[in-house]
Amino acid sequence: MKTNDALVAILKKSHAQAMAGQTVSMDEVKIFMKNKVDELTSKVDARCVAESI
């Protein structure tokens, strides 16, 4: 699939969801992004890494 085709498909799906009332507020987006950044940047406990599974 070409990049433009993929973008058009994403936009069509997004538009269809918005028309169906499936929307997300900016506050929800901010909370999700903050949680995701925290998750990806949190330090790993060195003991957990050293322990065998």
C-alpha positions as CSV (number, residue, x, y, z in Angstrom):
1,M,0.0,0.0,0.0
2,K,1.4,3.4,-0.9
3,T,1.9,6.0,1.8
4,N,-0.9,8.2,0.4
5,D,-3.3,5.3,0.2
6,A,-2.6,4.5,3.9
7,L,-3.1,8.1,4.9
8,V,-6.4,8.2,3.0
9,A,-7.5,5.0,4.7
10,I,-6.7,6.4,8.2
11,L,-8.5,9.6,7.5
12,K,-11.6,7.8,6.2
13,K,-11.7,5.6,9.3
14,S,-11.2,8.6,11.6
15,H,-14.0,10.5,9.8
16,A,-16.3,7.6,10.0
17,Q,-15.6,7.2,13.7
18,A,-16.2,10.9,14.3
19,M,-19.5,10.8,12.4
20,A,-20.6,7.8,14.5
21,G,-19.9,9.9,17.7
22,Q,-16.8,8.0,18.6
23,T,-14.6,10.9,19.6
24,V,-11.9,11.5,22.1
25,S,-11.4,14.8,24.0
26,M,-8.1,16.6,24.1
27,D,-8.0,16.1,27.8
28,E,-8.2,12.3,27.3
29,V,-5.4,12.6,24.7
30,K,-3.2,14.6,27.0
31,I,-3.7,12.1,29.8
32,F,-3.0,9.1,27.5
33,M,0.2,10.8,26.1
34,K,1.4,11.8,29.6
35,N,0.9,8.2,30.8
36,K,2.7,6.8,27.7
37,V,5.6,9.1,28.0
38,D,5.9,8.2,31.7
39,E,5.7,4.5,30.8
40,L,8.4,4.8,28.2
41,T,10.8,7.0,30.2
42,S,10.5,5.5,33.7
43,K,13.7,4.1,35.0
44,V,13.9,0.3,35.3
45,D,14.7,-1.1,38.7
46,A,18.2,-2.6,38.5
47,R,17.2,-5.5,40.7
48,C,14.4,-6.5,38.4
49,V,16.7,-6.6,35.5
50,A,19.3,-8.6,37.3
51,E,16.8,-11.2,38.6
52,S,16.3,-14.3,36.5
53,I,12.9,-15.0,35.1
